[in-house]
Amino acid sequence: MPKPARALSRLPPATIGAIEKLGADLAVARLRRKESMRSWAQRLGVTVSTLQRIEAGDPSVGIGIIATALWLIQRDGELRNLAAPEHDQGALEMDVREAVNLGRVRSQASAQARMRALQNADTTRD
């Protein structure tokens, strides 16, 4: 059995909870469709033990397999927006901070240019 990735041991508790909920939700979707584990696993192209891992919320299951499970319940369209830049709140906040800082820098530069222009005008009058 391969060694688990170090990243998996560093998953935040909220992320672990979300993955476990996803697995449980996929199990409910399978049961509501009255599909056995065996037939659902076959449709996914995985073993029953892998399907059990999915439904248990095992974070080491490959994203392609999860995407296929979402496709089976017609929810794979959501994947395209999970990391969409327009929904990246952290990056949006950084963009706003950068814009505010740029505004300050430009404002200060403009004020300094006006001061120099006034000083030059005063010295030319003398």
A tleap script that builds the chain and sets N, CA, C and O, in Angstrom:
source leaprc.protein.ff14SB
mol = sequence {
  NMET PRO LYS PRO ALA ARG ALA LEU SER ARG
  LEU PRO PRO ALA THR ILE GLY ALA ILE GLU
  LYS LEU GLY ALA ASP LEU ALA VAL ALA ARG
  LEU ARG ARG LYS GLU SER MET ARG SER TRP
  ALA GLN ARG LEU GLY VAL THR VAL SER THR
  LEU GLN ARG ILE GLU ALA GLY ASP PRO SER
  VAL GLY ILE GLY ILE ILE ALA THR ALA LEU
  TRP LEU ILE GLN ARG ASP GLY GLU LEU ARG
  ASN LEU ALA ALA PRO GLU HIE ASP GLN GLY
  ALA LEU GLU MET ASP VAL ARG GLU ALA VAL
  ASN LEU GLY ARG VAL ARG SER GLN ALA SER
  ALA GLN ALA ARG MET ARG ALA LEU GLN ASN
  ALA ASP THR THR ARG CASP
}
set mol.1.N position { 0.843 -1.183 0.000 }
set mol.1.CA position { 0.000 0.000 0.000 }
set mol.1.C position { 0.890 1.249 0.000 }
set mol.1.O position { 1.836 1.334 0.783 }
set mol.2.N position { 0.590 2.216 -0.875 }
set mol.2.CA position { 1.435 3.417 -0.947 }
set mol.2.C position { 1.331 4.261 0.303 }
set mol.2.O position { 0.323 4.258 1.010 }
set mol.3.N position { 2.406 4.981 0.550 }
set mol.3.CA position { 2.441 5.891 1.689 }
set mol.3.C position { 1.459 7.037 1.452 }
set mol.3.O position { 1.407 7.576 0.346 }
set mol.4.N position { 0.679 7.420 2.466 }
set mol.4.CA position { -0.235 8.552 2.261 }
set mol.4.C position { 0.538 9.848 2.055 }
set mol.4.O position { 1.589 10.061 2.659 }
set mol.5.N position { 0.010 10.695 1.207 }
set mol.5.CA position { 0.667 11.978 0.938 }
set mol.5.C position { 0.710 12.813 2.203 }
set mol.5.O position { -0.227 12.816 3.002 }
set mol.6.N position { 1.823 13.523 2.368 }
set mol.6.CA position { 1.983 14.371 3.555 }
set mol.6.C position { 0.890 15.445 3.605 }
set mol.6.O position { 0.454 15.852 4.682 }
set mol.7.N position { 0.459 15.893 2.430 }
set mol.7.CA position { -0.582 16.931 2.375 }
set mol.7.C position { -1.876 16.460 3.037 }
set mol.7.O position { -2.593 17.258 3.640 }
set mol.8.N position { -2.173 15.170 2.926 }
set mol.8.CA position { -3.403 14.653 3.534 }
set mol.8.C position { -3.376 14.768 5.054 }
set mol.8.O position { -4.416 14.946 5.689 }
set mol.9.N position { -2.187 14.665 5.630 }
set mol.9.CA position { -2.086 14.774 7.088 }
set mol.9.C position { -2.220 16.224 7.547 }
set mol.9.O position { -2.370 16.493 8.739 }
set mol.10.N position { -2.166 17.155 6.596 }
set mol.10.CA position { -2.251 18.580 6.929 }
set mol.10.C position { -3.592 19.199 6.553 }
set mol.10.O position { -3.749 20.419 6.596 }
set mol.11.N position { -4.545 18.374 6.191 }
set mol.11.CA position { -5.859 18.912 5.827 }
set mol.11.C position { -6.498 19.598 7.029 }
set mol.11.O position { -6.482 19.053 8.132 }
set mol.12.N position { -7.057 20.778 6.829 }
set mol.12.CA position { -7.757 21.449 7.931 }
set mol.12.C position { -9.001 20.650 8.331 }
set mol.12.O position { -9.618 19.994 7.492 }
set mol.13.N position { -9.362 20.707 9.603 }
set mol.13.CA position { -10.540 19.966 10.072 }
set mol.13.C position { -11.806 20.284 9.270 }
set mol.13.O position { -12.601 19.385 8.994 }
set mol.14.N position { -11.998 21.532 8.900 }
set mol.14.CA position { -13.202 21.894 8.136 }
set mol.14.C position { -13.195 21.217 6.764 }
set mol.14.O position { -14.247 20.827 6.258 }
set mol.15.N position { -12.022 21.080 6.168 }
set mol.15.CA position { -11.915 20.427 4.868 }
set mol.15.C position { -12.197 18.935 5.000 }
set mol.15.O position { -12.881 18.346 4.163 }
set mol.16.N position { -11.670 18.337 6.046 }
set mol.16.CA position { -11.949 16.917 6.298 }
set mol.16.C position { -13.453 16.719 6.461 }
set mol.16.O position { -14.025 15.775 5.915 }
set mol.17.N position { -14.082 17.608 7.210 }
set mol.17.CA position { -15.532 17.523 7.401 }
set mol.17.C position { -16.289 17.663 6.092 }
set mol.17.O position { -17.276 16.963 5.863 }
set mol.18.N position { -15.834 18.563 5.233 }
set mol.18.CA position { -16.502 18.769 3.940 }
set mol.18.C position { -16.362 17.536 3.052 }
set mol.18.O position { -17.308 17.158 2.361 }
set mol.19.N position { -15.185 16.908 3.069 }
set mol.19.CA position { -14.970 15.700 2.268 }
set mol.19.C position { -15.826 14.553 2.804 }
set mol.19.O position { -16.393 13.779 2.033 }
set mol.20.N position { -15.914 14.454 4.124 }
set mol.20.CA position { -16.758 13.408 4.720 }
set mol.20.C position { -18.224 13.632 4.372 }
set mol.20.O position { -18.948 12.678 4.090 }
set mol.21.N position { -18.662 14.877 4.390 }
set mol.21.CA position { -20.050 15.186 4.018 }
set mol.21.C position { -20.298 14.854 2.556 }
set mol.21.O position { -21.345 14.306 2.211 }
set mol.22.N position { -19.334 15.185 1.691 }
set mol.22.CA position { -19.465 14.851 0.275 }
set mol.22.C position { -19.628 13.344 0.106 }
set mol.22.O position { -20.492 12.897 -0.648 }
set mol.23.N position { -18.819 12.572 0.788 }
set mol.23.CA position { -18.929 11.115 0.715 }
set mol.23.C position { -20.285 10.621 1.191 }
set mol.23.O position { -20.898 9.762 0.557 }
set mol.24.N position { -20.750 11.163 2.302 }
set mol.24.CA position { -22.059 10.762 2.830 }
set mol.24.C position { -23.172 11.162 1.859 }
set mol.24.O position { -24.124 10.409 1.653 }
set mol.25.N position { -23.046 12.343 1.269 }
set mol.25.CA position { -24.057 12.803 0.305 }
set mol.25.C position { -24.077 11.915 -0.940 }
set mol.25.O position { -25.141 11.626 -1.487 }
set mol.26.N position { -22.901 11.489 -1.379 }
set mol.26.CA position { -22.835 10.585 -2.525 }
set mol.26.C position { -23.469 9.235 -2.177 }
set mol.26.O position { -24.114 8.616 -3.024 }
set mol.27.N position { -23.289 8.782 -0.941 }
set mol.27.CA position { -23.922 7.536 -0.510 }
set mol.27.C position { -25.448 7.676 -0.530 }
set mol.27.O position { -26.153 6.770 -0.973 }
set mol.28.N position { -25.943 8.802 -0.053 }
set mol.28.CA position { -27.391 9.039 -0.063 }
set mol.28.C position { -27.903 9.066 -1.504 }
set mol.28.O position { -28.956 8.501 -1.803 }
set mol.29.N position { -27.162 9.718 -2.387 }
set mol.29.CA position { -27.568 9.783 -3.800 }
set mol.29.C position { -27.650 8.376 -4.396 }
set mol.29.O position { -28.578 8.066 -5.144 }
set mol.30.N position { -26.684 7.536 -4.066 }
set mol.30.CA position { -26.703 6.159 -4.569 }
set mol.30.C position { -27.895 5.399 -4.016 }
set mol.30.O position { -28.585 4.694 -4.752 }
set mol.31.N position { -28.136 5.542 -2.727 }
set mol.31.CA position { -29.245 4.826 -2.092 }
set mol.31.C position { -30.597 5.311 -2.606 }
set mol.31.O position { -31.504 4.505 -2.811 }
set mol.32.N position { -30.739 6.603 -2.814 }
set mol.32.CA position { -31.999 7.137 -3.339 }
set mol.32.C position { -32.272 6.598 -4.740 }
set mol.32.O position { -33.426 6.474 -5.150 }
set mol.33.N position { -31.216 6.283 -5.463 }
set mol.33.CA position { -31.375 5.713 -6.802 }
set mol.33.C position { -31.525 4.189 -6.754 }
set mol.33.O position { -31.627 3.523 -7.784 }
set mol.34.N position { -31.535 3.662 -5.538 }
set mol.34.CA position { -31.679 2.228 -5.302 }
set mol.34.C position { -30.619 1.407 -6.045 }
set mol.34.O position { -30.899 0.350 -6.610 }
set mol.35.N position { -29.395 1.938 -6.019 }
set mol.35.CA position { -28.253 1.266 -6.642 }
set mol.35.C position { -27.463 0.522 -5.565 }
set mol.35.O position { -27.244 1.049 -4.474 }
set mol.36.N position { -27.044 -0.682 -5.872 }
set mol.36.CA position { -26.181 -1.408 -4.947 }
set mol.36.C position { -24.771 -0.849 -5.055 }
set mol.36.O position { -24.420 -0.182 -6.028 }
set mol.37.N position { -23.977 -1.136 -4.039 }
set mol.37.CA position { -22.573 -0.695 -4.077 }
set mol.37.C position { -21.867 -1.321 -5.276 }
set mol.37.O position { -21.057 -0.677 -5.942 }
set mol.38.N position { -22.179 -2.552 -5.531 }
set mol.38.CA position { -21.525 -3.264 -6.630 }
set mol.38.C position { -21.830 -2.612 -7.982 }
set mol.38.O position { -20.919 -2.378 -8.776 }
set mol.39.N position { -23.098 -2.320 -8.242 }
set mol.39.CA position { -23.452 -1.730 -9.541 }
set mol.39.C position { -22.934 -0.293 -9.661 }
set mol.39.O position { -22.496 0.132 -10.730 }
set mol.40.N position { -22.991 0.445 -8.553 }
set mol.40.CA position { -22.505 1.836 -8.571 }
set mol.40.C position { -20.996 1.860 -8.797 }
set mol.40.O position { -20.492 2.681 -9.564 }
set mol.41.N position { -20.280 0.964 -8.130 }
set mol.41.CA position { -18.831 0.874 -8.308 }
set mol.41.C position { -18.505 0.525 -9.752 }
set mol.41.O position { -17.575 1.077 -10.340 }
set mol.42.N position { -19.271 -0.389 -10.314 }
set mol.42.CA position { -19.046 -0.771 -11.706 }
set mol.42.C position { -19.271 0.423 -12.637 }
set mol.42.O position { -18.498 0.634 -13.571 }
set mol.43.N position { -20.308 1.190 -12.390 }
set mol.43.CA position { -20.580 2.372 -13.212 }
set mol.43.C position { -19.470 3.412 -13.066 }
set mol.43.O position { -19.153 4.125 -14.018 }
set mol.44.N position { -18.886 3.493 -11.877 }
set mol.44.CA position { -17.781 4.420 -11.638 }
set mol.44.C position { -16.459 3.905 -12.201 }
set mol.44.O position { -15.524 4.676 -12.420 }
set mol.45.N position { -16.392 2.594 -12.433 }
set mol.45.CA position { -15.138 2.007 -12.903 }
set mol.45.C position { -14.144 1.791 -11.779 }
set mol.45.O position { -12.933 1.838 -11.992 }
set mol.46.N position { -14.668 1.550 -10.566 }
set mol.46.CA position { -13.807 1.332 -9.403 }
set mol.46.C position { -14.240 0.058 -8.690 }
set mol.46.O position { -15.254 -0.549 -9.035 }
set mol.47.N position { -13.465 -0.332 -7.704 }
set mol.47.CA position { -13.832 -1.490 -6.892 }
set mol.47.C position { -14.830 -1.075 -5.816 }
set mol.47.O position { -14.984 0.110 -5.522 }
set mol.48.N position { -15.490 -2.043 -5.246 }
set mol.48.CA position { -16.424 -1.764 -4.157 }
set mol.48.C position { -15.681 -1.142 -2.978 }
set mol.48.O position { -16.218 -0.262 -2.305 }
set mol.49.N position { -14.452 -1.590 -2.723 }
set mol.49.CA position { -13.708 -1.008 -1.595 }
set mol.49.C position { -13.397 0.467 -1.852 }
set mol.49.O position { -13.397 1.266 -0.915 }
set mol.50.N position { -13.132 0.841 -3.110 }
set mol.50.CA position { -12.907 2.260 -3.416 }
set mol.50.C position { -14.197 3.041 -3.215 }
set mol.50.O position { -14.171 4.148 -2.676 }
set mol.51.N position { -15.314 2.485 -3.636 }
set mol.51.CA position { -16.605 3.152 -3.409 }
set mol.51.C position { -16.857 3.317 -1.911 }
set mol.51.O position { -17.369 4.351 -1.482 }
set mol.52.N position { -16.512 2.334 -1.134 }
set mol.52.CA position { -16.669 2.452 0.321 }
set mol.52.C position { -15.801 3.593 0.856 }
set mol.52.O position { -16.229 4.348 1.729 }
set mol.53.N position { -14.587 3.713 0.331 }
set mol.53.CA position { -13.705 4.811 0.742 }
set mol.53.C position { -14.302 6.162 0.355 }
set mol.53.O position { -14.241 7.116 1.131 }
set mol.54.N position { -14.878 6.243 -0.846 }
set mol.54.CA position { -15.517 7.494 -1.284 }
set mol.54.C position { -16.617 7.871 -0.297 }
set mol.54.O position { -16.665 8.995 0.201 }
set mol.55.N position { -17.481 6.929 -0.030 }
set mol.55.CA position { -18.639 7.201 0.821 }
set mol.55.C position { -18.246 7.444 2.273 }
set mol.55.O position { -19.010 8.041 3.032 }
set mol.56.N position { -17.063 6.987 2.662 }
set mol.56.CA position { -16.565 7.240 4.015 }
set mol.56.C position { -15.852 8.587 4.103 }
set mol.56.O position { -15.488 9.033 5.191 }
set mol.57.N position { -15.656 9.232 2.950 }
set mol.57.CA position { -14.990 10.537 2.953 }
set mol.57.C position { -13.485 10.441 3.017 }
set mol.57.O position { -12.832 11.307 3.600 }
set mol.58.N position { -12.923 9.401 2.427 }
set mol.58.CA position { -11.474 9.234 2.400 }
set mol.58.C position { -10.873 10.285 1.463 }
set mol.58.O position { -11.167 10.275 0.268 }
set mol.59.N position { -10.038 11.190 1.980 }
set mol.59.CA position { -9.497 12.258 1.143 }
set mol.59.C position { -8.452 11.797 0.134 }
set mol.59.O position { -8.035 12.586 -0.714 }
set mol.60.N position { -8.019 10.541 0.204 }
set mol.60.CA position { -7.000 10.074 -0.739 }
set mol.60.C position { -7.594 9.556 -2.050 }
set mol.60.O position { -6.855 9.205 -2.970 }
set mol.61.N position { -8.921 9.506 -2.139 }
set mol.61.CA position { -9.549 9.069 -3.395 }
set mol.61.C position { -9.306 10.155 -4.440 }
set mol.61.O position { -9.466 11.344 -4.167 }
set mol.62.N position { -8.923 9.730 -5.625 }
set mol.62.CA position { -8.584 10.669 -6.698 }
set mol.62.C position { -9.749 11.559 -7.112 }
set mol.62.O position { -10.911 11.152 -7.086 }
set mol.63.N position { -9.404 12.779 -7.492 }
set mol.63.CA position { -10.429 13.746 -7.876 }
set mol.63.C position { -11.178 13.299 -9.131 }
set mol.63.O position { -12.354 13.622 -9.298 }
set mol.64.N position { -10.514 12.568 -10.002 }
set mol.64.CA position { -11.190 12.071 -11.204 }
set mol.64.C position { -12.313 11.119 -10.860 }
set mol.64.O position { -13.366 11.130 -11.498 }
set mol.65.N position { -12.089 10.298 -9.856 }
set mol.65.CA position { -13.126 9.356 -9.423 }
set mol.65.C position { -14.282 10.118 -8.789 }
set mol.65.O position { -15.447 9.805 -9.032 }
set mol.66.N position { -13.958 11.116 -7.976 }
set mol.66.CA position { -15.004 11.950 -7.366 }
set mol.66.C position { -15.783 12.675 -8.459 }
set mol.66.O position { -17.008 12.769 -8.391 }
set mol.67.N position { -15.076 13.187 -9.466 }
set mol.67.CA position { -15.748 13.886 -10.576 }
set mol.67.C position { -16.698 12.937 -11.299 }
set mol.67.O position { -17.795 13.337 -11.689 }
set mol.68.N position { -16.288 11.690 -11.481 }
set mol.68.CA position { -17.157 10.718 -12.136 }
set mol.68.C position { -18.388 10.440 -11.280 }
set mol.68.O position { -19.494 10.313 -11.805 }
set mol.69.N position { -18.203 10.345 -9.967 }
set mol.69.CA position { -19.354 10.135 -9.071 }
set mol.69.C position { -20.319 11.317 -9.166 }
set mol.69.O position { -21.537 11.134 -9.182 }
set mol.70.N position { -19.769 12.520 -9.229 }
set mol.70.CA position { -20.624 13.703 -9.376 }
set mol.70.C position { -21.339 13.691 -10.724 }
set mol.70.O position { -22.493 14.109 -10.827 }
set mol.71.N position { -20.655 13.216 -11.745 }
set mol.71.CA position { -21.267 13.101 -13.075 }
set mol.71.C position { -22.444 12.134 -13.039 }
set mol.71.O position { -23.472 12.377 -13.671 }
set mol.72.N position { -22.293 11.035 -12.296 }
set mol.72.CA position { -23.380 10.055 -12.202 }
set mol.72.C position { -24.650 10.661 -11.606 }
set mol.72.O position { -25.758 10.226 -11.921 }
set mol.73.N position { -24.485 11.656 -10.753 }
set mol.73.CA position { -25.671 12.285 -10.152 }
set mol.73.C position { -25.938 13.661 -10.774 }
set mol.73.O position { -26.698 14.466 -10.235 }
set mol.74.N position { -25.305 13.907 -11.906 }
set mol.74.CA position { -25.500 15.136 -12.682 }
set mol.74.C position { -25.166 16.408 -11.895 }
set mol.74.O position { -25.876 17.411 -11.965 }
set mol.75.N position { -24.059 16.331 -11.143 }
set mol.75.CA position { -23.593 17.496 -10.377 }
set mol.75.C position { -22.169 17.886 -10.760 }
set mol.75.O position { -21.570 18.740 -10.106 }
set mol.76.N position { -21.622 17.282 -11.797 }
set mol.76.CA position { -20.247 17.571 -12.196 }
set mol.76.C position { -20.085 18.979 -12.763 }
set mol.76.O position { -18.968 19.493 -12.801 }
set mol.77.N position { -21.150 19.601 -13.195 }
set mol.77.CA position { -21.080 20.968 -13.699 }
set mol.77.C position { -20.596 21.958 -12.651 }
set mol.77.O position { -20.063 23.012 -12.994 }
set mol.78.N position { -20.774 21.634 -11.396 }
set mol.78.CA position { -20.332 22.505 -10.304 }
set mol.78.C position { -18.807 22.596 -10.228 }
set mol.78.O position { -18.267 23.571 -9.705 }
set mol.79.N position { -18.123 21.595 -10.743 }
set mol.79.CA position { -16.662 21.561 -10.653 }
set mol.79.C position { -16.012 22.758 -11.326 }
set mol.79.O position { -14.997 23.266 -10.850 }
set mol.80.N position { -16.593 23.212 -12.434 }
set mol.80.CA position { -15.970 24.296 -13.198 }
set mol.80.C position { -15.898 25.600 -12.408 }
set mol.80.O position { -15.105 26.475 -12.755 }
set mol.81.N position { -16.694 25.755 -11.369 }
set mol.81.CA position { -16.711 27.001 -10.605 }
set mol.81.C position { -16.034 26.920 -9.242 }
set mol.81.O position { -15.919 27.931 -8.549 }
set mol.82.N position { -15.590 25.746 -8.855 }
set mol.82.CA position { -15.032 25.596 -7.510 }
set mol.82.C position { -13.870 26.534 -7.224 }
set mol.82.O position { -13.782 27.100 -6.135 }
set mol.83.N position { -12.981 26.700 -8.189 }
set mol.83.CA position { -11.809 27.553 -7.982 }
set mol.83.C position { -11.778 28.713 -8.981 }
set mol.83.O position { -10.711 29.246 -9.289 }
set mol.84.N position { -12.941 29.094 -9.476 }
set mol.84.CA position { -13.006 30.179 -10.460 }
set mol.84.C position { -12.440 31.464 -9.862 }
set mol.84.O position { -12.772 31.819 -8.731 }
set mol.85.N position { -11.587 32.164 -10.616 }
set mol.85.CA position { -10.942 33.373 -10.099 }
set mol.85.C position { -11.938 34.414 -9.578 }
set mol.85.O position { -11.657 35.110 -8.602 }
set mol.86.N position { -13.074 34.516 -10.216 }
set mol.86.CA position { -14.040 35.531 -9.778 }
set mol.86.C position { -14.671 35.215 -8.421 }
set mol.86.O position { -15.338 36.063 -7.829 }
set mol.87.N position { -14.458 33.997 -7.934 }
set mol.87.CA position { -14.981 33.617 -6.616 }
set mol.87.C position { -13.874 33.470 -5.575 }
set mol.87.O position { -14.136 33.053 -4.447 }
set mol.88.N position { -12.653 33.807 -5.943 }
set mol.88.CA position { -11.499 33.662 -5.055 }
set mol.88.C position { -11.432 34.889 -4.135 }
set mol.88.O position { -10.802 35.894 -4.463 }
set mol.89.N position { -12.085 34.783 -3.000 }
set mol.89.CA position { -12.202 35.917 -2.081 }
set mol.89.C position { -10.855 36.441 -1.614 }
set mol.89.O position { -10.665 37.653 -1.514 }
set mol.90.N position { -9.926 35.554 -1.330 }
set mol.90.CA position { -8.600 35.987 -0.881 }
set mol.90.C position { -7.893 36.824 -1.929 }
set mol.90.O position { -7.308 37.861 -1.614 }
set mol.91.N position { -7.946 36.373 -3.185 }
set mol.91.CA position { -7.300 37.130 -4.262 }
set mol.91.C position { -8.027 38.450 -4.508 }
set mol.91.O position { -7.392 39.468 -4.784 }
set mol.92.N position { -9.356 38.436 -4.409 }
set mol.92.CA position { -10.117 39.674 -4.599 }
set mol.92.C position { -9.736 40.704 -3.537 }
set mol.92.O position { -9.583 41.888 -3.836 }
set mol.93.N position { -9.584 40.245 -2.302 }
set mol.93.CA position { -9.192 41.154 -1.226 }
set mol.93.C position { -7.788 41.700 -1.460 }
set mol.93.O position { -7.518 42.869 -1.184 }
set mol.94.N position { -6.892 40.850 -1.971 }
set mol.94.CA position { -5.532 41.320 -2.283 }
set mol.94.C position { -5.573 42.364 -3.398 }
set mol.94.O position { -4.847 43.356 -3.350 }
set mol.95.N position { -6.429 42.137 -4.409 }
set mol.95.CA position { -6.563 43.103 -5.506 }
set mol.95.C position { -7.042 44.452 -4.982 }
set mol.95.O position { -6.552 45.499 -5.405 }
set mol.96.N position { -7.999 44.422 -4.059 }
set mol.96.CA position { -8.517 45.675 -3.495 }
set mol.96.C position { -7.413 46.382 -2.715 }
set mol.96.O position { -7.234 47.592 -2.858 }
set mol.97.N position { -6.668 45.635 -1.887 }
set mol.97.CA position { -5.576 46.248 -1.121 }
set mol.97.C position { -4.536 46.866 -2.054 }
set mol.97.O position { -4.057 47.975 -1.813 }
set mol.98.N position { -4.191 46.148 -3.115 }
set mol.98.CA position { -3.216 46.671 -4.076 }
set mol.98.C position { -3.740 47.943 -4.738 }
set mol.98.O position { -2.989 48.900 -4.925 }
set mol.99.N position { -5.023 47.958 -5.094 }
set mol.99.CA position { -5.610 49.137 -5.728 }
set mol.99.C position { -5.612 50.324 -4.765 }
set mol.99.O position { -5.321 51.452 -5.164 }
set mol.100.N position { -5.936 50.068 -3.510 }
set mol.100.CA position { -5.937 51.136 -2.503 }
set mol.100.C position { -4.524 51.678 -2.329 }
set mol.100.O position { -4.324 52.892 -2.290 }
set mol.101.N position { -3.548 50.785 -2.225 }
set mol.101.CA position { -2.150 51.223 -2.076 }
set mol.101.C position { -1.686 51.995 -3.308 }
set mol.101.O position { -1.014 53.018 -3.177 }
set mol.102.N position { -2.033 51.523 -4.488 }
set mol.102.CA position { -1.666 52.222 -5.712 }
set mol.102.C position { -2.297 53.616 -5.726 }
set mol.102.O position { -1.658 54.590 -6.124 }
set mol.103.N position { -3.553 53.702 -5.290 }
set mol.103.CA position { -4.221 54.999 -5.209 }
set mol.103.C position { -3.491 55.947 -4.277 }
set mol.103.O position { -3.333 57.128 -4.584 }
set mol.104.N position { -3.048 55.434 -3.143 }
set mol.104.CA position { -2.295 56.266 -2.184 }
set mol.104.C position { -0.983 56.750 -2.791 }
set mol.104.O position { -0.636 57.927 -2.693 }
set mol.105.N position { -0.262 55.829 -3.417 }
set mol.105.CA position { 1.032 56.175 -4.021 }
set mol.105.C position { 0.828 57.240 -5.096 }
set mol.105.O position { 1.569 58.222 -5.147 }
set mol.106.N position { -0.162 57.052 -5.942 }
set mol.106.CA position { -0.410 58.020 -7.011 }
set mol.106.C position { -0.858 59.363 -6.449 }
set mol.106.O position { -0.481 60.420 -6.955 }
set mol.107.N position { -1.659 59.307 -5.406 }
set mol.107.CA position { -2.126 60.545 -4.776 }
set mol.107.C position { -0.953 61.311 -4.174 }
set mol.107.O position { -0.856 62.530 -4.322 }
set mol.108.N position { -0.059 60.587 -3.494 }
set mol.108.CA position { 1.121 61.230 -2.908 }
set mol.108.C position { 2.025 61.791 -4.001 }
set mol.108.O position { 2.548 62.898 -3.873 }
set mol.109.N position { 2.207 61.027 -5.073 }
set mol.109.CA position { 3.046 61.501 -6.177 }
set mol.109.C position { 2.442 62.747 -6.808 }
set mol.109.O position { 3.153 63.686 -7.167 }
set mol.110.N position { 1.131 62.739 -6.936 }
set mol.110.CA position { 0.458 63.903 -7.522 }
set mol.110.C position { 0.595 65.123 -6.610 }
set mol.110.O position { 0.825 66.235 -7.086 }
set mol.111.N position { 0.453 64.914 -5.316 }
set mol.111.CA position { 0.591 66.019 -4.358 }
set mol.111.C position { 2.021 66.563 -4.388 }
set mol.111.O position { 2.232 67.775 -4.340 }
set mol.112.N position { 2.998 65.661 -4.469 }
set mol.112.CA position { 4.394 66.101 -4.530 }
set mol.112.C position { 4.670 66.867 -5.817 }
set mol.112.O position { 5.402 67.856 -5.809 }
set mol.113.N position { 4.088 66.415 -6.919 }
set mol.113.CA position { 4.280 67.110 -8.196 }
set mol.113.C position { 3.664 68.510 -8.138 }
set mol.113.O position { 4.234 69.467 -8.662 }
set mol.114.N position { 2.495 68.623 -7.497 }
set mol.114.CA position { 1.864 69.943 -7.356 }
set mol.114.C position { 2.717 70.866 -6.493 }
set mol.114.O position { 2.859 72.054 -6.782 }
set mol.115.N position { 3.280 70.299 -5.430 }
set mol.115.CA position { 4.138 71.103 -4.541 }
set mol.115.C position { 5.376 71.583 -5.303 }
set mol.115.O position { 5.763 72.745 -5.188 }
set mol.116.N position { 5.992 70.698 -6.076 }
set mol.116.CA position { 7.158 71.099 -6.865 }
set mol.116.C position { 6.781 72.173 -7.884 }
set mol.116.O position { 7.531 73.125 -8.099 }
set mol.117.N position { 5.622 72.011 -8.503 }
set mol.117.CA position { 5.176 72.997 -9.494 }
set mol.117.C position { 4.964 74.350 -8.830 }
set mol.117.O position { 5.317 75.384 -9.397 }
set mol.118.N position { 4.388 74.347 -7.627 }
set mol.118.CA position { 4.182 75.604 -6.892 }
set mol.118.C position { 5.510 76.230 -6.516 }
set mol.118.O position { 5.688 77.443 -6.628 }
set mol.119.N position { 6.452 75.395 -6.066 }
set mol.119.CA position { 7.770 75.894 -5.688 }
set mol.119.C position { 8.506 76.462 -6.901 }
set mol.119.O position { 9.168 77.495 -6.804 }
set mol.120.N position { 8.388 75.795 -8.023 }
set mol.120.CA position { 9.031 76.289 -9.251 }
set mol.120.C position { 8.392 77.598 -9.701 }
set mol.120.O position { 9.081 78.500 -10.176 }
set mol.121.N position { 7.093 77.696 -9.552 }
set mol.121.CA position { 6.395 78.925 -9.936 }
set mol.121.C position { 6.828 80.066 -9.035 }
set mol.121.O position { 7.000 81.197 -9.491 }
set mol.122.N position { 7.003 79.768 -7.755 }
set mol.122.CA position { 7.454 80.820 -6.806 }
set mol.122.C position { 8.861 81.287 -7.134 }
set mol.122.O position { 9.144 82.483 -7.072 }
set mol.123.N position { 9.756 80.352 -7.487 }
set mol.123.CA position { 11.142 80.747 -7.772 }
set mol.123.C position { 11.260 81.487 -9.106 }
set mol.123.O position { 12.166 82.302 -9.276 }
set mol.124.N position { 10.375 81.219 -10.034 }
set mol.124.CA position { 10.433 81.926 -11.323 }
set mol.124.C position { 9.863 83.343 -11.195 }
set mol.124.O position { 10.204 84.216 -11.993 }
set mol.125.N position { 9.020 83.578 -10.225 }
set mol.125.CA position { 8.462 84.922 -9.996 }
set mol.125.C position { 9.480 85.852 -9.352 }
set mol.125.O position { 9.434 87.071 -9.522 }
set mol.126.N position { 10.378 85.261 -8.625 }
set mol.126.CA position { 11.361 86.087 -7.895 }
set mol.126.C position { 12.340 86.747 -8.766 }
set mol.126.O position { 13.213 87.465 -8.279 }
savepdb mol mol.pdb
quit
